[in-house]
Structures are given as C-alpha cells and as structure tokens.
C-alpha cells in the first residue's frame, strides 16, 4: 500500500476539466484482448466517504478524451462500484469520474451540485450486451482498475480519505476482541482531518505499533495518533509520557483567546475514527539521539492503552520552533500562545491614573476621565478632546447629566469599593450590596483605550421578582447624534424604543454623543458568544442575554427631558428562585478613542490593487495594500504561505519609500493552510458549525458541519468560516508578529473583522513591538446594515476595535448620495456612520468612488487606483494641507469659514498654505453661498482640480454657486 493509503490502487495527480468531471477519478485498463468486445466490466474499489454515493453520476472518458456514452452503472455502494462501458477507443486507459459536479451561484460563494445519475447508454447496446438482466455484467470481460487520481494535491483523498471496508473492520474487531479502542501512530504529513471512517491505511496496519519520528533541535514537533473506537469513547484523555521535553495535547485543551486555560471534551463515536494531536517542544540545546516515550490514551471507565513513541532528535537546529516552514505544522504551537496578553499600554494610550476623591475614585486616561461612585458605577464621565477631535487637551466636558444607576426596584446597602491594578493599562474594582431578598456583586474595569465594563450579578436569597433598570443620562447638548439598535447614524431622536430580536438582528449596542464626547452602551450577560458577521450572521447569531431580555419584556428606551437624554435598559418583570442569579453586564466605550491625525490622513496615499512597487511609486502612492489572491499573498488569511515572495516585494517597496500592508484576518481560512485538517479535527472550536454545502472541496473534505467561506477561482482558493472566538486567534496574533518581525510588512488591511477587542489589542501590540515606524492598520467593511448581516451599523459593530486602527474604509454598499431620501442625504449619517471621526479616526470612500466633494469635508477621498485621486493629492500638496490645522464643520458653532447655510458645510485647514476651505452641499437644489469669516466676507481662489472643479476666482462678497451633492476646495484671499 505504501504512502498512497489505498490497498488496491496507486494514487497520483491528473489533469482534466474538473469543472465538468469533478475532482476524483479511477483509472481502468481495457486490455487489447478485450477491446473488440462490445462492452467491458469494471469493479471500482473507490472506498468513498460521501454520504450518498448512489445519488451521484459516474462518467467514463476514453483515452481520446471523449466521453463514453454507452455506460451502465450496475451497482454503487460506498465501498465499490460496478460499471460496464463500451471501449470506444480500443485498448488503453479509461478514466471513471465518480464525483462530477457543477458549481452554481456567485463565483465567490458557489454551491456545488453533484450531477445525478443519467441514462446515456443506447437501449439497443444495453440489450446486446446483456446488461438488462441481473447476470449480464458477470459475463463481460474485465477492465482492471489500477489507479486513483485527484485534480490536485489539495483535492486528493490520499492517504487517509479511503475508508476501510466492512470485511476489513470485521477482521480487525475479531483480532482484538477485548479492545475498546485501537491506536495508530501516524506521520504529521498525513493529518486525518474530518474523515470519520476508519482509514484503509490503518485497517491494514498494526495497532499500537511504535511510532518513529525525527525532529530537529528547537522544533515544536507535531505528533498525531489515530483512535479507532470499537465502542463509544467520551471525554478522551491523552498524554505523552517519558520524554524529557515539554509536551502538550492540543486536542484536549489549551489556552483560550483570553489567556485562560481550558479543557476540551473529546468524543469518538463507536465505529468512528479520530485523531489526537500533541506538540513536543524540543529545545535547541537538546542532545541529538533517540528518546523513547509512550502515548497514553484513555477515557472514563475505559482501560488506558499506550503506543510506544520513538523520537530521534537530529543535529540540525531550526529557528522559531520551525514555524517559518508551514509544512512542519509547528504553527500548531501558536494555538496556545499568550503573546501580548498583558496589561501594558500601547501607543498612543497612556497608563490609567487613579486618584482618590471624597466622592469615590477618579480614573484618568487619554482625553477622558471616569469618576466612580461608591457602588462601583460611573458618576461622572468627562472628555477633554477638542471640538475638532485633533487634540486631547481641551477644556473638560461632562457627558453625564447625572450618575449612572442600576435599579433593582428596592433599596440597597453598599459595601466598600475595592480597587486593584493588574497592570498600568487596566484598573479593576468590585463592590457588594444587599437588599431585600437579593445580593448584588458589582465588578468593573477600565482600560487605557476607554473601554469600561461593569458586570453586575444579582443573586436571589429568596424567591423574588425583580425589574432591573440601568439608566445612563447623557447631557442633551452632548448627545447630538445616535446610532445603533436599529437606527443608522443620525441626529439623536427625542424618544426611541427597542426590543430584543437576536435571531434576525445583530443589535445589542447604542452609541450617542458628538464627535468630541460620546459613549457606546452594549448589553451582555455571562453567556455572550461573539456572533458571525458579513453574510453569516444567521449561521451564528447573538445569544439573547437572559438578564437584559428578562422573560421577554426587556428592551431599551430613550427619552429626552430637562436637558438630558436618558438611555435606559430594562429587564421587565423577572422571576428568580432562591439561589438563582443573573448577570447584567454593560459596556461603555468612551469616545473618541484618540485624537485625529489629519496630516497623516492626507499624506499617506493608499494604492489598493496589486501592482509592482515601481508601478505604485510611479503612480504617486506611498502605501500598498496587498489583497489576497495576488502573487505575494495568494491565499486568504495565511500570507505566511507566500512569505518569501512577500518579503521580496516588501523589501523592494521599502527601497522606493512605500509601506506595505497585507490582507490578513481570521474570518475564514484557506484550504491551503497545512494545519487546516488538524483544526478541522477540533470539531466546532475553530470552524463555525453550520449547514455545510458550498464549494465541492468543502463538501468532500469537511463533512457537513461548517459554514462555507470565500472562493477565489483565479488562484484556486477555497475557504471555510471560523468561529467568532477561538484559539485560532492566538495563532493569528503569533502569525502577525512573524509577518512584522521576519517578513517586514508595515501593517494590516482588515476586511470585516471576526475577532474582538482583546485580539485587536494584541495585534496592535505585536505590530508596534518591531519595525522602524509605527504600524498601519486600516479596516474595511461592507455595509452591515442589511438583512444577511443582522442590520448592524459597521461603525457600531466594530467600535471596540477602533482604538487600535489607523484608518477606515467603510465603503462597500454604503449610501453616499442619499437619493430618494436615503441615509446618505443626511450629513449626520456621513459623520457617524462613515467618517470615523466620532471615534478618533478618518477614512476613505468606496462604493461608486463615493462623493469627492462631500467626502472632502470629512477629510476623505476615494481610494486609488479604483478612482483616480491623484488630482486631489496634487492639490493637497499645492495647498500644503498636510501641514495645516484642520477644523471640521462639526467642531464649533462659530467655524473659521462660514457659508451662511446649514446644508452647505465647510471644513477648514489653516497653515503655511493659507486658509483653505472644502465646501459640500446637501441641499436639494443649486444654492449660492458667500464665504465669510468673523471679520466679514472674503475673496477666494479655486485651483483647477481635474474631475473636481475648474479654476475660479471669487471676489470678496461674490456668491459661489454650489450644485446639489457637489462643492469646492478654495483658498481664501
């Protein structure tokens, strides 16, 4: 059998039109002595794992490449098939394609439909060959099956995808009548993945035979042991004993994405196979030679069995554990990494300062202050961001009209507030309170980026009924805008009511404020699990919080009175039995997170398409975004597979003064990742459970419990969707560190992120830890306020990540024009939903190139080369805007330059190039405006900008005609 894994057939790779015939075929040889027969019979030992082999067509193709129409399928089982066909091309090799499919739907999200059996044989031929009867096939001359071929190495079922037959399994059980399970040592190059049937390779091997492996010094060596359960095994436990090295079992637990140890329950069903994976950390200083140990596997109530392990350590030393060579599977060691899992601040954030006051505790961070009351809730929230959001040293502004309160419907007596500091970037506190029939434990924390969370756990000491209400009263003059819970970005309404509908609505957060002071309130409980996003929300929606949603009467309301907008979350009437508890968690993200950097925004010129560094430099850009499906980054979310090409590209770009950012997220993972079968063996830990389907490769190699991901046909890339929170995030952080430190990339292009703020913070830290310049991270999102995404505004959805992002591209499917009364006709929508300014960020436009005039009053352009923005880049340099101080239209009621109209907005830059103003109209008709300052009307000069405006001079007091949806860029004087 050898390495092929198939007892009867040699295995290889072939070339054919797999879009027509599928990815797998068996080769049969029609002998010269049989070539004159009208038909030959072939037995096909395909050993299939697909769920219904009889429902799929079998197609025979002759040596000439022509399909043999006279083909009859006599019998199809999962073990083998029997066919008869006419040897139309005489003697030679005929190919039997047994999983033909057609991909339907969109090319990036295809659905494989396997071709059903079709009758193509001529009825007269069938009768002449005797194939209309039960015994005709037996009388035909035989065509011998001798080979299996796959369309590519990644498509191949070899060596572990060929299932053992019933007879082979029976012989195995008879040979080991008292065994509950059998163990097979297997080379790491042959991961089992999700094939659950016993591989033929194992059925014909000797169970419990010693596993001989060879590792390099310094290597994290991946070891695989196969388990074949003769009876069901639950809660399997495994370890490697006897080696003088650190060893861990990746399959039975590890360290989660929060840095906490966990155990994973492993079950192997009766008659099923599974794989357990271990990592052996061989030190660089290890003595070369043979080390002997054993792999021990057991389960509750099942006697432990062992398999000898003989590990030979060679002379060679490998760097970084071997992670630079993905084929080694050494990157599995990253799954349990705690890299950057700390409480140290990362620029621009500074340590949280703690000061005791008479009223409680004052916590100060970049641009914001939190004062806690004795019960552990915020009594004051203060912002010192300037109105333009360009500095954090402005006059203090109170956000709250009154302290935040959590009302349980009865008086409480509060114990003392206790604080501790796990690190300079985090402060924690706790308090206990008691009232009639209830105890309240309040735990809170504040981080240096403005993340504030309170977990209030209510425990009933007797049967009781509660009606819990959280009140966050925000000053009306601060709460000018709002977004979330079904509202797109807009002027804050006077009143609003909302109730929970998590199956179809990805909504649990509401932002309100103005650009220089705001907060996002989100509501969770202890059962929160990050949902999927971007077309996948309904596959894994939010879990409805049992606390805030109560018994179905919970919700959120907004009311305005007496100068305050009171945002209230309530549970409704909630029954608790004695000893029962509910966790009422609420998060307050204090915005903006950091000052804007208009100079960086206007001087970094992005090129978002693949081109050589020389072409990008000649274009005039200085930041290259390398998407996946490009030569240096061919496969989605594993750029290290092209590390050598990516390093060469980056080095050339750096010589030309170009920074390089690479597409890399965790939302899905390419099939080309060598570790993918190992990750798939971990059940639903790494890959999101779902309906299956999608591309044929997924159906053939992952079974049926997954969510199909992105497909890039031009590079043969197929991906599967990951879960919202898993150890894969640890691996991702480690991979980013290597991309920065070893490959030399300058940052990341994030496309609809599937991880939380903890992972984003870690990513920022590892990017910042190396490199000659600060890293660059930009975040792109398709408009998530759509049915497939659960109607969640992108800015709201990703707000927790934005402290660690440098630029936004909230562009795809966004409304920029506002035709027919849509959102884009409201500048508040632009400000809150698209621009990023309320969060301390600036961005760019995408859909249809955006609106260049409206975009410019937010400091936004489109992105090259999809839109030619070089005329605007040249204007920025001519007017010296990157050197100027920006005052946005949102910043003040007395702007430096005034238009006299609320629907024609002006953003101004003042610097060495003079006073420059961008104007944009949201009026429905052409309007005339006269530009003025506090001193009166002013003259203006509009330089010629191709595709944007003609050259014009305007005398002092002369009206500028502004067309609907358009504007001007002018220098005053």
ZIGIQUI-V64072 format. One record per residue. RES is the residue in one small letter. PHI is phi as a letter, one per 30 degrees, with the letter a starting at -180 (none if undefined). Layout:
res=RES phi=PHI
res=RES phi=PHI
//
This chain:
res=x phi=none
res=x phi=i
res=x phi=d
res=x phi=d
res=x phi=i
res=x phi=c
res=x phi=d
res=x phi=c
res=x phi=b
res=x phi=d
res=x phi=c
res=x phi=a
res=x phi=c
res=x phi=b
res=x phi=b
res=x phi=a
res=x phi=d
res=x phi=d
res=x phi=d
res=x phi=c
res=x phi=c
res=x phi=i
res=x phi=c
res=x phi=b
res=x phi=a
res=x phi=c
res=x phi=c
res=x phi=b
res=x phi=c
res=x phi=d
res=x phi=d
res=x phi=d
res=x phi=d
res=x phi=c
res=x phi=d
res=x phi=d
res=x phi=d
res=x phi=d
res=x phi=a
res=x phi=b
res=x phi=c
res=x phi=b
res=x phi=c
res=x phi=c
res=x phi=d
res=x phi=d
res=x phi=h
res=x phi=d
res=x phi=c
res=x phi=d
res=x phi=d
res=x phi=b
res=x phi=e
res=x phi=d
res=x phi=c
res=x phi=c
res=x phi=d
res=x phi=b
res=x phi=c
res=x phi=c
res=x phi=b
res=x phi=d
res=x phi=e
res=x phi=d
res=x phi=j
res=x phi=d
res=x phi=d
res=x phi=c
res=x phi=d
res=x phi=d
res=x phi=b
res=x phi=b
res=x phi=c
res=x phi=d
res=x phi=a
res=x phi=b
res=x phi=b
res=x phi=d
res=x phi=d
res=x phi=a
res=x phi=b
res=x phi=b
res=x phi=b
res=x phi=b
res=x phi=b
res=x phi=d
res=x phi=d
res=x phi=d
res=x phi=c
res=x phi=i
res=x phi=d
res=x phi=k
res=x phi=c
res=x phi=c
res=x phi=c
res=x phi=c
res=x phi=c
res=x phi=c
res=x phi=b
res=x phi=d
res=x phi=b
res=x phi=b
res=x phi=d
res=x phi=c
res=x phi=i
res=x phi=d
res=x phi=d
res=x phi=d
res=x phi=b
res=x phi=d
res=x phi=b
res=x phi=d
res=x phi=c
res=x phi=d
res=x phi=d
res=x phi=d
res=x phi=e
res=x phi=b
res=x phi=d
res=x phi=c
res=x phi=d
res=x phi=d
res=x phi=e
res=x phi=d
res=x phi=d
res=x phi=e
res=x phi=d
res=x phi=d
res=x phi=d
res=x phi=i
res=x phi=d
res=x phi=d
res=x phi=c
res=x phi=d
res=x phi=c
res=x phi=d
res=x phi=d
res=x phi=d
res=x phi=d
res=x phi=d
res=x phi=d
res=x phi=c
res=x phi=c
res=x phi=d
res=x phi=d
res=x phi=b
res=x phi=a
res=x phi=c
res=x phi=b
res=x phi=c
res=x phi=d
res=x phi=a
res=x phi=d
res=x phi=d
res=x phi=d
res=x phi=d
res=x phi=d
res=x phi=d
res=x phi=c
res=x phi=c
res=x phi=d
res=x phi=c
res=x phi=d
res=x phi=d
res=x phi=d
res=x phi=e
res=x phi=d
res=x phi=d
res=x phi=d
res=x phi=d
res=x phi=d
res=x phi=d
res=x phi=d
res=x phi=d
res=x phi=d
res=x phi=b
res=x phi=d
res=x phi=c
res=x phi=d
res=x phi=d
res=x phi=a
res=x phi=b
res=x phi=c
res=x phi=b
res=x phi=d
res=x phi=b
res=x phi=d
res=x phi=d
res=x phi=d
res=x phi=b
res=x phi=d
res=x phi=d
res=x phi=i
res=x phi=c
res=x phi=d
res=x phi=c
res=x phi=d
res=x phi=e
res=x phi=d
res=x phi=e
res=x phi=e
res=x phi=d
res=x phi=e
res=x phi=c
res=x phi=c
res=x phi=c
res=x phi=d
res=x phi=i
res=x phi=d
res=x phi=e
res=x phi=c
res=x phi=c
res=x phi=b
res=x phi=b
res=x phi=b
res=x phi=d
res=x phi=d
res=x phi=i
res=x phi=c
res=x phi=d
res=x phi=c
res=x phi=d
res=x phi=c
res=x phi=c
res=x phi=b
res=x phi=d
res=x phi=b
res=x phi=c
res=x phi=c
res=x phi=d
res=x phi=b
res=x phi=e
res=x phi=c
res=x phi=b
res=x phi=h
res=x phi=d
res=x phi=b
res=x phi=b
res=x phi=a
res=x phi=c
res=x phi=c
res=x phi=j
res=x phi=d
res=x phi=d
res=x phi=c
res=x phi=d
res=x phi=b
res=x phi=b
res=x phi=c
res=x phi=d
res=x phi=d
res=x phi=c
res=x phi=k
res=x phi=l
res=x phi=c
res=x phi=d
res=x phi=d
res=x phi=c
res=x phi=i
res=x phi=c
res=x phi=d
res=x phi=b
res=x phi=c
res=x phi=c
res=x phi=d
res=x phi=c
res=x phi=b
res=x phi=b
res=x phi=d
res=x phi=e
res=x phi=i
res=x phi=c
res=x phi=c
res=x phi=b
res=x phi=b
res=x phi=c
res=x phi=c
res=x phi=b
res=x phi=b
res=x phi=c
res=x phi=c
res=x phi=d
res=x phi=d
res=x phi=d
res=x phi=d
res=x phi=d
res=x phi=d
res=x phi=e
res=x phi=k
res=x phi=c
res=x phi=b
res=x phi=c
res=x phi=b
res=x phi=b
res=x phi=c
res=x phi=c
res=x phi=b
res=x phi=a
res=x phi=a
res=x phi=e
res=x phi=i
res=x phi=b
res=x phi=d
res=x phi=d
res=x phi=b
res=x phi=b
res=x phi=b
res=x phi=d
res=x phi=b
res=x phi=c
res=x phi=c
res=x phi=c
res=x phi=c
res=x phi=d
res=x phi=d
res=x phi=d
res=x phi=c
res=x phi=c
res=x phi=d
res=x phi=h
res=x phi=i
res=x phi=j
res=x phi=d
res=x phi=d
res=x phi=b
res=x phi=e
res=x phi=d
res=x phi=d
res=x phi=i
res=x phi=d
res=x phi=d
res=x phi=e
res=x phi=d
res=x phi=d
res=x phi=e
res=x phi=c
res=x phi=d
res=x phi=c
res=x phi=e
res=x phi=i
res=x phi=c
res=x phi=b
res=x phi=c
res=x phi=c
res=x phi=d
res=x phi=b
res=x phi=e
res=x phi=c
res=x phi=d
res=x phi=b
res=x phi=e
res=x phi=d
res=x phi=c
res=x phi=c
res=x phi=b
res=x phi=d
res=x phi=b
res=x phi=d
res=x phi=c
res=x phi=l
res=x phi=b
res=x phi=c
res=x phi=c
res=x phi=c
res=x phi=b
res=x phi=e
res=x phi=i
res=x phi=b
res=x phi=b
res=x phi=c
res=x phi=c
res=x phi=c
res=x phi=d
res=x phi=d
res=x phi=d
res=x phi=j
res=x phi=c
res=x phi=d
res=x phi=c
res=x phi=b
res=x phi=b
res=x phi=b
res=x phi=c
res=x phi=c
res=x phi=d
res=x phi=d
res=x phi=e
res=x phi=d
res=x phi=i
res=x phi=c
res=x phi=b
res=x phi=c
res=x phi=c
res=x phi=d
res=x phi=d
res=x phi=d
res=x phi=b
res=x phi=d
res=x phi=d
res=x phi=d
res=x phi=d
res=x phi=a
res=x phi=d
res=x phi=d
res=x phi=b
res=x phi=b
res=x phi=c
res=x phi=c
res=x phi=i
res=x phi=a
res=x phi=d
res=x phi=b
res=x phi=c
res=x phi=c
res=x phi=d
res=x phi=d
res=x phi=d
res=x phi=c
res=x phi=c
res=x phi=b
res=x phi=b
res=x phi=d
res=x phi=a
res=x phi=d
res=x phi=c
res=x phi=b
res=x phi=b
res=x phi=b
res=x phi=b
res=x phi=a
res=x phi=a
res=x phi=b
res=x phi=b
res=x phi=b
res=x phi=a
res=x phi=e
res=x phi=i
res=x phi=b
res=x phi=b
res=x phi=b
res=x phi=c
res=x phi=c
res=x phi=b
res=x phi=b
res=x phi=a
res=x phi=b
res=x phi=c
res=x phi=d
res=x phi=d
res=x phi=j
res=x phi=d
res=x phi=b
res=x phi=b
res=x phi=b
res=x phi=c
res=x phi=c
res=x phi=c
res=x phi=c
res=x phi=c
res=x phi=d
res=x phi=c
res=x phi=a
res=x phi=e
res=x phi=a
res=x phi=b
res=x phi=b
res=x phi=b
res=x phi=d
res=x phi=b
res=x phi=c
res=x phi=c
res=x phi=b
res=x phi=d
res=x phi=c
res=x phi=e
res=x phi=d
res=x phi=d
res=x phi=d
res=x phi=d
res=x phi=d
res=x phi=b
res=x phi=a
res=x phi=a
res=x phi=k
res=x phi=h
res=x phi=j
res=x phi=c
res=x phi=d
res=x phi=e
res=x phi=a
res=x phi=d
res=x phi=d
res=x phi=d
res=x phi=d
res=x phi=b
res=x phi=a
res=x phi=b
res=x phi=b
res=x phi=b
res=x phi=d
res=x phi=a
res=x phi=d
res=x phi=e
res=x phi=b
res=x phi=b
res=x phi=d
res=x phi=b
res=x phi=b
res=x phi=b
res=x phi=b
res=x phi=c
res=x phi=b
res=x phi=l
res=x phi=b
res=x phi=e
res=x phi=c
res=x phi=a
res=x phi=a
res=x phi=a
res=x phi=c
res=x phi=c
res=x phi=b
res=x phi=c
res=x phi=b
res=x phi=b
res=x phi=d
res=x phi=c
res=x phi=e
res=x phi=b
res=x phi=d
res=x phi=d
res=x phi=d
res=x phi=b
res=x phi=h
res=x phi=i
res=x phi=c
res=x phi=e
res=x phi=d
res=x phi=d
res=x phi=a
res=x phi=d
res=x phi=e
res=x phi=d
res=x phi=d
res=x phi=d
res=x phi=d
res=x phi=d
res=x phi=d
res=x phi=d
res=x phi=h
res=x phi=c
res=x phi=j
res=x phi=c
res=x phi=d
res=x phi=l
res=x phi=b
res=x phi=b
res=x phi=b
res=x phi=b
res=x phi=b
res=x phi=a
res=x phi=h
res=x phi=i
res=x phi=b
res=x phi=c
res=x phi=c
res=x phi=c
res=x phi=b
res=x phi=c
res=x phi=b
res=x phi=c
res=x phi=i
res=x phi=d
res=x phi=b
res=x phi=c
res=x phi=b
res=x phi=d
res=x phi=e
res=x phi=i
res=x phi=d
res=x phi=b
res=x phi=b
res=x phi=c
res=x phi=c
res=x phi=c
res=x phi=b
res=x phi=c
res=x phi=b
res=x phi=c
res=x phi=c
res=x phi=c
res=x phi=d
res=x phi=d
res=x phi=a
res=x phi=d
res=x phi=d
res=x phi=b
res=x phi=d
res=x phi=d
res=x phi=d
res=x phi=e
res=x phi=d
res=x phi=c
res=x phi=d
res=x phi=c
res=x phi=d
res=x phi=b
res=x phi=c
res=x phi=a
res=x phi=d
res=x phi=a
res=x phi=d
res=x phi=e
res=x phi=d
res=x phi=d
res=x phi=d
res=x phi=d
res=x phi=d
res=x phi=d
res=x phi=j
res=x phi=c
res=x phi=b
res=x phi=b
res=x phi=c
res=x phi=c
res=x phi=c
res=x phi=d
res=x phi=d
res=x phi=i
res=x phi=b
res=x phi=e
res=x phi=d
res=x phi=b
res=x phi=d
res=x phi=c
res=x phi=d
res=x phi=i
res=x phi=b
res=x phi=d
res=x phi=d
res=x phi=d
res=x phi=c
res=x phi=e
res=x phi=d
res=x phi=d
res=x phi=d
res=x phi=d
res=x phi=d
res=x phi=d
res=x phi=d
res=x phi=d
res=x phi=d
res=x phi=d
res=x phi=d
res=x phi=d
res=x phi=c
res=x phi=i
res=x phi=c
res=x phi=d
res=x phi=b
res=x phi=b
res=x phi=b
res=x phi=d
res=x phi=a
res=x phi=b
res=x phi=b
res=x phi=e
res=x phi=b
res=x phi=b
res=x phi=d
res=x phi=d
res=x phi=d
res=x phi=d
res=x phi=e
res=x phi=d
res=x phi=e
res=x phi=d
res=x phi=d
res=x phi=d
res=x phi=d
res=x phi=d
res=x phi=d
res=x phi=i
res=x phi=c
res=x phi=d
res=x phi=c
res=x phi=c
res=x phi=d
res=x phi=d
res=x phi=a
res=x phi=d
res=x phi=i
res=x phi=i
res=x phi=i
res=x phi=d
res=x phi=e
res=x phi=e
res=x phi=d
res=x phi=d
res=x phi=d
res=x phi=b
res=x phi=c
res=x phi=i
res=x phi=b
res=x phi=c
res=x phi=a
res=x phi=c
res=x phi=d
res=x phi=c
res=x phi=d
res=x phi=b
res=x phi=c
res=x phi=d
res=x phi=d
res=x phi=c
res=x phi=i
res=x phi=c
res=x phi=b
res=x phi=b
res=x phi=b
res=x phi=d
res=x phi=d
res=x phi=d
res=x phi=d
res=x phi=a
res=x phi=a
res=x phi=d
res=x phi=d
res=x phi=d
res=x phi=d
res=x phi=d
res=x phi=d
res=x phi=d
res=x phi=d
res=x phi=d
res=x phi=d
res=x phi=e
res=x phi=d
res=x phi=e
res=x phi=d
res=x phi=d
res=x phi=c
res=x phi=d
res=x phi=j
res=x phi=d
res=x phi=c
res=x phi=l
res=x phi=b
res=x phi=c
res=x phi=c
res=x phi=c
res=x phi=h
res=x phi=d
res=x phi=c
res=x phi=b
res=x phi=c
res=x phi=d
res=x phi=d
res=x phi=d
res=x phi=d
res=x phi=d
res=x phi=d
res=x phi=e
res=x phi=d
res=x phi=d
res=x phi=d
res=x phi=d
res=x phi=d
res=x phi=d
res=x phi=b
res=x phi=j
res=x phi=d
res=x phi=b
res=x phi=e
res=x phi=d
res=x phi=c
res=x phi=b
res=x phi=b
res=x phi=c
res=x phi=c
res=x phi=b
res=x phi=d
res=x phi=e
res=x phi=d
res=x phi=d
res=x phi=b
res=x phi=e
res=x phi=d
res=x phi=c
res=x phi=i
res=x phi=h
res=x phi=c
res=x phi=d
res=x phi=e
res=x phi=d
res=x phi=d
res=x phi=d
res=x phi=c
res=x phi=e
res=x phi=d
res=x phi=d
res=x phi=d
res=x phi=e
res=x phi=c
res=x phi=c
res=x phi=c
res=x phi=a
res=x phi=c
res=x phi=b
res=x phi=d
res=x phi=b
res=x phi=d
res=x phi=i
res=x phi=d
res=x phi=c
res=x phi=c
res=x phi=c
res=x phi=i
res=x phi=d
res=x phi=h
res=x phi=i
res=x phi=d
res=x phi=e
res=x phi=d
res=x phi=d
res=x phi=c
res=x phi=d
res=x phi=d
res=x phi=d
res=x phi=e
res=x phi=d
res=x phi=d
res=x phi=d
res=x phi=c
res=x phi=d
res=x phi=i
res=x phi=d
res=x phi=d
res=x phi=c
res=x phi=i
res=x phi=b
res=x phi=b
res=x phi=b
res=x phi=b
res=x phi=c
res=x phi=b
res=x phi=e
res=x phi=i
res=x phi=i
res=x phi=i
res=x phi=c
res=x phi=d
res=x phi=d
res=x phi=d
res=x phi=e
res=x phi=d
res=x phi=d
res=x phi=c
res=x phi=i
res=x phi=c
res=x phi=b
res=x phi=d
res=x phi=c
res=x phi=d
res=x phi=c
res=x phi=e
res=x phi=b
res=x phi=d
res=x phi=c
res=x phi=d
res=x phi=e
res=x phi=d
res=x phi=e
res=x phi=d
res=x phi=d
res=x phi=e
res=x phi=d
res=x phi=d
res=x phi=d
res=x phi=h
res=x phi=d
res=x phi=d
res=x phi=c
res=x phi=c
res=x phi=c
res=x phi=c
res=x phi=b
res=x phi=d
res=x phi=d
res=x phi=d
res=x phi=d
res=x phi=a
res=x phi=d
res=x phi=b
res=x phi=d
res=x phi=e
res=x phi=b
res=x phi=c
res=x phi=c
res=x phi=i
res=x phi=b
res=x phi=d
res=x phi=c
res=x phi=b
res=x phi=c
res=x phi=b
res=x phi=c
res=x phi=b
res=x phi=c
res=x phi=b
res=x phi=a
res=x phi=d
res=x phi=d
res=x phi=j
res=x phi=c
res=x phi=b
res=x phi=b
res=x phi=c
res=x phi=c
res=x phi=b
res=x phi=c
res=x phi=c
res=x phi=d
res=x phi=d
res=x phi=b
res=x phi=d
res=x phi=b
res=x phi=c
res=x phi=b
res=x phi=c
res=x phi=d
res=x phi=a
res=x phi=c
res=x phi=d
res=x phi=d
res=x phi=k
res=x phi=d
res=x phi=b
res=x phi=d
res=x phi=b
res=x phi=b
res=x phi=c
res=x phi=d
res=x phi=d
res=x phi=b
res=x phi=e
res=x phi=i
res=x phi=b
res=x phi=a
res=x phi=d
res=x phi=d
res=x phi=b
res=x phi=c
res=x phi=b
res=x phi=d
res=x phi=e
res=x phi=i
res=x phi=d
res=x phi=d
res=x phi=c
res=x phi=d
res=x phi=c
res=x phi=d
res=x phi=e
res=x phi=i
res=x phi=b
res=x phi=a
res=x phi=b
res=x phi=b
res=x phi=b
res=x phi=c
res=x phi=d
res=x phi=j
//
